Amino acid sequence: MTKAGKHTTKTPSQKHAFPLSSGTLDAPLSPQWAFLVQFRAAPGAPAHDAGRVEHLASGRTSHFQSLQELLTYLLKELRATDQT
């Protein structure tokens, strides 16, 4: 019996800017690293690089005004999770 794998195709804009090691791809998805990200958007207008992010395990939230602020928050939460 063969194991069916899930396959998705990513557009160039969805691909990672850094290579992933095979160890990273095989790592389990921890709920400690789960986030909900909401982007601001008005009907008929383009999406903005602003919104709200929530770390699901802790319930901590933050608002961001740029993708850099979002990335900073995510890295801070992931580092805090690694230290616990």
GUTORGU-372638 format. One record per atom (N, C-alpha, C): residue number from 1; residue in one letter; z, y, x. Coordinates in nm, 3 decimals. Layout:
! GUTORGU-372638
{num:NUM; residuo:A; pz:Z; py:Y; px:X};
...
***
This chain:
! GUTORGU-372638
{num:1; residuo:M; pz:0.000; py:-0.117; px:0.085};
{num:1; residuo:M; pz:0.000; py:0.000; px:0.000};
{num:1; residuo:M; pz:0.000; py:0.124; px:0.090};
{num:2; residuo:T; pz:-0.084; py:0.220; px:0.057};
{num:2; residuo:T; pz:-0.089; py:0.342; px:0.136};
{num:2; residuo:T; pz:-0.011; py:0.452; px:0.069};
{num:3; residuo:K; pz:0.039; py:0.540; px:0.148};
{num:3; residuo:K; pz:0.117; py:0.652; px:0.097};
{num:3; residuo:K; pz:0.023; py:0.771; px:0.078};
{num:4; residuo:A; pz:0.015; py:0.821; px:-0.041};
{num:4; residuo:A; pz:-0.071; py:0.936; px:-0.069};
{num:4; residuo:A; pz:-0.002; py:1.063; px:-0.021};
{num:5; residuo:G; pz:-0.076; py:1.147; px:0.047};
{num:5; residuo:G; pz:-0.021; py:1.272; px:0.096};
{num:5; residuo:G; pz:-0.073; py:1.390; px:0.017};
{num:6; residuo:K; pz:0.006; py:1.492; px:0.008};
{num:6; residuo:K; pz:-0.035; py:1.613; px:-0.062};
{num:6; residuo:K; pz:-0.116; py:1.697; px:0.035};
{num:7; residuo:H; pz:-0.233; py:1.740; px:-0.008};
{num:7; residuo:H; pz:-0.320; py:1.818; px:0.079};
{num:7; residuo:H; pz:-0.358; py:1.947; px:0.009};
{num:8; residuo:T; pz:-0.335; py:2.057; px:0.075};
{num:8; residuo:T; pz:-0.377; py:2.185; px:0.021};
{num:8; residuo:T; pz:-0.460; py:2.256; px:0.126};
{num:9; residuo:T; pz:-0.550; py:2.339; px:0.082};
{num:9; residuo:T; pz:-0.633; py:2.416; px:0.172};
{num:9; residuo:T; pz:-0.583; py:2.559; px:0.173};
{num:10; residuo:K; pz:-0.567; py:2.614; px:0.291};
{num:10; residuo:K; pz:-0.519; py:2.751; px:0.303};
{num:10; residuo:K; pz:-0.634; py:2.842; px:0.345};
{num:11; residuo:T; pz:-0.632; py:2.962; px:0.290};
{num:11; residuo:T; pz:-0.727; py:3.062; px:0.332};
{num:11; residuo:T; pz:-0.682; py:3.116; px:0.468};
{num:12; residuo:P; pz:-0.770; py:3.183; px:0.542};
{num:12; residuo:P; pz:-0.728; py:3.237; px:0.672};
{num:12; residuo:P; pz:-0.607; py:3.328; px:0.663};
{num:13; residuo:S; pz:-0.592; py:3.404; px:0.554};
{num:13; residuo:S; pz:-0.477; py:3.493; px:0.543};
{num:13; residuo:S; pz:-0.347; py:3.419; px:0.517};
{num:14; residuo:Q; pz:-0.355; py:3.293; px:0.473};
{num:14; residuo:Q; pz:-0.235; py:3.215; px:0.445};
{num:14; residuo:Q; pz:-0.190; py:3.132; px:0.565};
{num:15; residuo:K; pz:-0.275; py:3.120; px:0.666};
{num:15; residuo:K; pz:-0.241; py:3.037; px:0.781};
{num:15; residuo:K; pz:-0.135; py:3.107; px:0.865};
{num:16; residuo:H; pz:-0.051; py:3.026; px:0.930};
{num:16; residuo:H; pz:0.055; py:3.080; px:1.015};
{num:16; residuo:H; pz:-0.004; py:3.146; px:1.140};
{num:17; residuo:A; pz:0.062; py:3.251; px:1.186};
{num:17; residuo:A; pz:0.019; py:3.319; px:1.307};
{num:17; residuo:A; pz:0.073; py:3.249; px:1.430};
{num:18; residuo:F; pz:0.150; py:3.143; px:1.412};
{num:18; residuo:F; pz:0.207; py:3.070; px:1.524};
{num:18; residuo:F; pz:0.185; py:2.921; px:1.500};
{num:19; residuo:P; pz:0.170; py:2.843; px:1.609};
{num:19; residuo:P; pz:0.147; py:2.700; px:1.590};
{num:19; residuo:P; pz:0.276; py:2.630; px:1.550};
{num:20; residuo:L; pz:0.264; py:2.531; px:1.464};
{num:20; residuo:L; pz:0.378; py:2.450; px:1.424};
{num:20; residuo:L; pz:0.374; py:2.319; px:1.500};
{num:21; residuo:S; pz:0.487; py:2.277; px:1.554};
{num:21; residuo:S; pz:0.492; py:2.149; px:1.622};
{num:21; residuo:S; pz:0.500; py:2.038; px:1.518};
{num:22; residuo:S; pz:0.463; py:1.917; px:1.557};
{num:22; residuo:S; pz:0.469; py:1.806; px:1.463};
{num:22; residuo:S; pz:0.614; py:1.781; px:1.419};
{num:23; residuo:G; pz:0.711; py:1.812; px:1.506};
{num:23; residuo:G; pz:0.852; py:1.798; px:1.469};
{num:23; residuo:G; pz:0.890; py:1.893; px:1.357};
{num:24; residuo:T; pz:0.832; py:2.013; px:1.358};
{num:24; residuo:T; pz:0.859; py:2.110; px:1.252};
{num:24; residuo:T; pz:0.803; py:2.060; px:1.120};
{num:25; residuo:L; pz:0.684; py:2.004; px:1.122};
{num:25; residuo:L; pz:0.620; py:1.957; px:1.000};
{num:25; residuo:L; pz:0.692; py:1.836; px:0.941};
{num:26; residuo:D; pz:0.755; py:1.755; px:1.025};
{num:26; residuo:D; pz:0.825; py:1.637; px:0.979};
{num:26; residuo:D; pz:0.969; py:1.664; px:0.938};
{num:27; residuo:A; pz:1.020; py:1.784; px:0.967};
{num:27; residuo:A; pz:1.159; py:1.817; px:0.936};
{num:27; residuo:A; pz:1.178; py:1.824; px:0.785};
{num:28; residuo:P; pz:1.293; py:1.777; px:0.736};
{num:28; residuo:P; pz:1.318; py:1.786; px:0.591};
{num:28; residuo:P; pz:1.333; py:1.932; px:0.549};
{num:29; residuo:L; pz:1.300; py:1.959; px:0.425};
{num:29; residuo:L; pz:1.316; py:2.094; px:0.370};
{num:29; residuo:L; pz:1.459; py:2.110; px:0.320};
{num:30; residuo:S; pz:1.537; py:2.188; px:0.392};
{num:30; residuo:S; pz:1.677; py:2.206; px:0.359};
{num:30; residuo:S; pz:1.695; py:2.311; px:0.250};
{num:31; residuo:P; pz:1.778; py:2.283; px:0.151};
{num:31; residuo:P; pz:1.807; py:2.386; px:0.050};
{num:31; residuo:P; pz:1.879; py:2.506; px:0.111};
{num:32; residuo:Q; pz:1.938; py:2.489; px:0.228};
{num:32; residuo:Q; pz:2.003; py:2.601; px:0.297};
{num:32; residuo:Q; pz:1.899; py:2.705; px:0.341};
{num:33; residuo:W; pz:1.774; py:2.665; px:0.349};
{num:33; residuo:W; pz:1.667; py:2.754; px:0.395};
{num:33; residuo:W; pz:1.576; py:2.795; px:0.280};
{num:34; residuo:A; pz:1.625; py:2.788; px:0.156};
{num:34; residuo:A; pz:1.544; py:2.822; px:0.039};
{num:34; residuo:A; pz:1.566; py:2.968; px:0.001};
{num:35; residuo:F; pz:1.456; py:3.037; px:-0.026};
{num:35; residuo:F; pz:1.460; py:3.177; px:-0.063};
{num:35; residuo:F; pz:1.370; py:3.200; px:-0.184};
{num:36; residuo:L; pz:1.407; py:3.297; px:-0.265};
{num:36; residuo:L; pz:1.323; py:3.344; px:-0.374};
{num:36; residuo:L; pz:1.277; py:3.484; px:-0.335};
{num:37; residuo:V; pz:1.148; py:3.506; px:-0.334};
{num:37; residuo:V; pz:1.093; py:3.637; px:-0.297};
{num:37; residuo:V; pz:1.013; py:3.689; px:-0.416};
{num:38; residuo:Q; pz:1.047; py:3.809; px:-0.460};
{num:38; residuo:Q; pz:0.975; py:3.876; px:-0.568};
{num:38; residuo:Q; pz:0.910; py:4.001; px:-0.511};
{num:39; residuo:F; pz:0.781; py:4.018; px:-0.538};
{num:39; residuo:F; pz:0.709; py:4.138; px:-0.493};
{num:39; residuo:F; pz:0.690; py:4.232; px:-0.611};
{num:40; residuo:R; pz:0.701; py:4.361; px:-0.584};
{num:40; residuo:R; pz:0.680; py:4.461; px:-0.689};
{num:40; residuo:R; pz:0.531; py:4.471; px:-0.718};
{num:41; residuo:A; pz:0.499; py:4.482; px:-0.844};
{num:41; residuo:A; pz:0.360; py:4.502; px:-0.884};
{num:41; residuo:A; pz:0.357; py:4.563; px:-1.023};
{num:42; residuo:A; pz:0.267; py:4.655; px:-1.043};
{num:42; residuo:A; pz:0.246; py:4.715; px:-1.175};
{num:42; residuo:A; pz:0.120; py:4.653; px:-1.235};
{num:43; residuo:P; pz:0.116; py:4.635; px:-1.364};
{num:43; residuo:P; pz:-0.003; py:4.577; px:-1.426};
{num:43; residuo:P; pz:-0.129; py:4.654; px:-1.388};
{num:44; residuo:G; pz:-0.228; py:4.582; px:-1.340};
{num:44; residuo:G; pz:-0.355; py:4.643; px:-1.302};
{num:44; residuo:G; pz:-0.356; py:4.710; px:-1.166};
{num:45; residuo:A; pz:-0.242; py:4.714; px:-1.098};
{num:45; residuo:A; pz:-0.234; py:4.777; px:-0.967};
{num:45; residuo:A; pz:-0.219; py:4.668; px:-0.860};
{num:46; residuo:P; pz:-0.256; py:4.698; px:-0.737};
{num:46; residuo:P; pz:-0.237; py:4.598; px:-0.632};
{num:46; residuo:P; pz:-0.089; py:4.575; px:-0.604};
{num:47; residuo:A; pz:-0.059; py:4.456; px:-0.554};
{num:47; residuo:A; pz:0.080; py:4.424; px:-0.516};
{num:47; residuo:A; pz:0.123; py:4.512; px:-0.400};
{num:48; residuo:H; pz:0.251; py:4.536; px:-0.394};
{num:48; residuo:H; pz:0.308; py:4.618; px:-0.286};
{num:48; residuo:H; pz:0.383; py:4.529; px:-0.188};
{num:49; residuo:D; pz:0.405; py:4.580; px:-0.069};
{num:49; residuo:D; pz:0.484; py:4.509; px:0.031};
{num:49; residuo:D; pz:0.632; py:4.540; px:0.013};
{num:50; residuo:A; pz:0.676; py:4.546; px:-0.109};
{num:50; residuo:A; pz:0.816; py:4.576; px:-0.140};
{num:50; residuo:A; pz:0.862; py:4.482; px:-0.249};
{num:51; residuo:G; pz:0.992; py:4.460; px:-0.254};
{num:51; residuo:G; pz:1.045; py:4.373; px:-0.357};
{num:51; residuo:G; pz:1.188; py:4.334; px:-0.330};
{num:52; residuo:R; pz:1.221; py:4.212; px:-0.372};
{num:52; residuo:R; pz:1.358; py:4.161; px:-0.364};
{num:52; residuo:R; pz:1.353; py:4.020; px:-0.311};
{num:53; residuo:V; pz:1.452; py:3.984; px:-0.229};
{num:53; residuo:V; pz:1.462; py:3.848; px:-0.176};
{num:53; residuo:V; pz:1.605; py:3.798; px:-0.199};
{num:54; residuo:E; pz:1.615; py:3.670; px:-0.230};
{num:54; residuo:E; pz:1.747; py:3.609; px:-0.253};
{num:54; residuo:E; pz:1.756; py:3.480; px:-0.174};
{num:55; residuo:H; pz:1.866; py:3.464; px:-0.101};
{num:55; residuo:H; pz:1.896; py:3.339; px:-0.033};
{num:55; residuo:H; pz:1.965; py:3.250; px:-0.136};
{num:56; residuo:L; pz:1.898; py:3.143; px:-0.177};
{num:56; residuo:L; pz:1.947; py:3.065; px:-0.290};
{num:56; residuo:L; pz:2.080; py:2.996; px:-0.265};
{num:57; residuo:A; pz:2.106; py:2.950; px:-0.145};
{num:57; residuo:A; pz:2.231; py:2.879; px:-0.117};
{num:57; residuo:A; pz:2.353; py:2.971; px:-0.126};
{num:58; residuo:S; pz:2.339; py:3.095; px:-0.078};
{num:58; residuo:S; pz:2.453; py:3.186; px:-0.076};
{num:58; residuo:S; pz:2.453; py:3.284; px:-0.193};
{num:59; residuo:G; pz:2.338; py:3.307; px:-0.252};
{num:59; residuo:G; pz:2.327; py:3.405; px:-0.359};
{num:59; residuo:G; pz:2.312; py:3.548; px:-0.309};
{num:60; residuo:R; pz:2.311; py:3.566; px:-0.176};
{num:60; residuo:R; pz:2.295; py:3.701; px:-0.122};
{num:60; residuo:R; pz:2.154; py:3.751; px:-0.148};
{num:61; residuo:T; pz:2.143; py:3.879; px:-0.181};
{num:61; residuo:T; pz:2.013; py:3.939; px:-0.211};
{num:61; residuo:T; pz:1.993; py:4.065; px:-0.129};
{num:62; residuo:S; pz:1.869; py:4.104; px:-0.118};
{num:62; residuo:S; pz:1.835; py:4.227; px:-0.049};
{num:62; residuo:S; pz:1.703; py:4.279; px:-0.106};
{num:63; residuo:H; pz:1.689; py:4.409; px:-0.107};
{num:63; residuo:H; pz:1.562; py:4.471; px:-0.144};
{num:63; residuo:H; pz:1.491; py:4.509; px:-0.015};
{num:64; residuo:F; pz:1.359; py:4.499; px:-0.013};
{num:64; residuo:F; pz:1.283; py:4.535; px:0.106};
{num:64; residuo:F; pz:1.170; py:4.628; px:0.067};
{num:65; residuo:Q; pz:1.133; py:4.713; px:0.162};
{num:65; residuo:Q; pz:1.026; py:4.811; px:0.141};
{num:65; residuo:Q; pz:0.903; py:4.783; px:0.227};
{num:66; residuo:S; pz:0.912; py:4.679; px:0.310};
{num:66; residuo:S; pz:0.799; py:4.642; px:0.396};
{num:66; residuo:S; pz:0.811; py:4.494; px:0.430};
{num:67; residuo:L; pz:0.703; py:4.436; px:0.474};
{num:67; residuo:L; pz:0.707; py:4.296; px:0.516};
{num:67; residuo:L; pz:0.796; py:4.278; px:0.638};
{num:68; residuo:Q; pz:0.805; py:4.381; px:0.723};
{num:68; residuo:Q; pz:0.894; py:4.373; px:0.839};
{num:68; residuo:Q; pz:1.040; py:4.366; px:0.794};
{num:69; residuo:E; pz:1.079; py:4.443; px:0.692};
{num:69; residuo:E; pz:1.216; py:4.435; px:0.640};
{num:69; residuo:E; pz:1.243; py:4.297; px:0.580};
{num:70; residuo:L; pz:1.144; py:4.239; px:0.511};
{num:70; residuo:L; pz:1.159; py:4.105; px:0.456};
{num:70; residuo:L; pz:1.181; py:4.005; px:0.568};
{num:71; residuo:L; pz:1.099; py:4.011; px:0.671};
{num:71; residuo:L; pz:1.112; py:3.919; px:0.784};
{num:71; residuo:L; pz:1.247; py:3.934; px:0.853};
{num:72; residuo:T; pz:1.293; py:4.056; px:0.870};
{num:72; residuo:T; pz:1.424; py:4.080; px:0.932};
{num:72; residuo:T; pz:1.535; py:4.015; px:0.851};
{num:73; residuo:Y; pz:1.531; py:4.030; px:0.719};
{num:73; residuo:Y; pz:1.632; py:3.968; px:0.632};
{num:73; residuo:Y; pz:1.626; py:3.816; px:0.644};
{num:74; residuo:L; pz:1.507; py:3.759; px:0.636};
{num:74; residuo:L; pz:1.494; py:3.613; px:0.644};
{num:74; residuo:L; pz:1.549; py:3.559; px:0.776};
{num:75; residuo:L; pz:1.516; py:3.624; px:0.886};
{num:75; residuo:L; pz:1.566; py:3.578; px:1.016};
{num:75; residuo:L; pz:1.718; py:3.589; px:1.025};
{num:76; residuo:K; pz:1.775; py:3.697; px:0.970};
{num:76; residuo:K; pz:1.921; py:3.714; px:0.970};
{num:76; residuo:K; pz:1.987; py:3.601; px:0.891};
{num:77; residuo:E; pz:1.936; py:3.569; px:0.775};
{num:77; residuo:E; pz:1.994; py:3.464; px:0.692};
{num:77; residuo:E; pz:1.977; py:3.327; px:0.759};
{num:78; residuo:L; pz:1.863; py:3.301; px:0.817};
{num:78; residuo:L; pz:1.842; py:3.172; px:0.883};
{num:78; residuo:L; pz:1.934; py:3.154; px:1.004};
{num:79; residuo:R; pz:1.955; py:3.262; px:1.078};
{num:79; residuo:R; pz:2.048; py:3.254; px:1.192};
{num:79; residuo:R; pz:2.191; py:3.229; px:1.144};
{num:80; residuo:A; pz:2.230; py:3.294; px:1.034};
{num:80; residuo:A; pz:2.364; py:3.273; px:0.979};
{num:80; residuo:A; pz:2.379; py:3.129; px:0.931};
{num:81; residuo:T; pz:2.275; py:3.073; px:0.872};
{num:81; residuo:T; pz:2.278; py:2.935; px:0.824};
{num:81; residuo:T; pz:2.290; py:2.838; px:0.941};
{num:82; residuo:D; pz:2.220; py:2.866; px:1.051};
{num:82; residuo:D; pz:2.226; py:2.778; px:1.168};
{num:82; residuo:D; pz:2.366; py:2.777; px:1.232};
{num:83; residuo:Q; pz:2.442; py:2.884; px:1.215};
{num:83; residuo:Q; pz:2.574; py:2.895; px:1.279};
{num:83; residuo:Q; pz:2.684; py:2.833; px:1.196};
{num:84; residuo:T; pz:2.656; py:2.792; px:1.074};
{num:84; residuo:T; pz:2.761; py:2.735; px:0.989};
{num:84; residuo:T; pz:2.765; py:2.585; px:1.001};
***
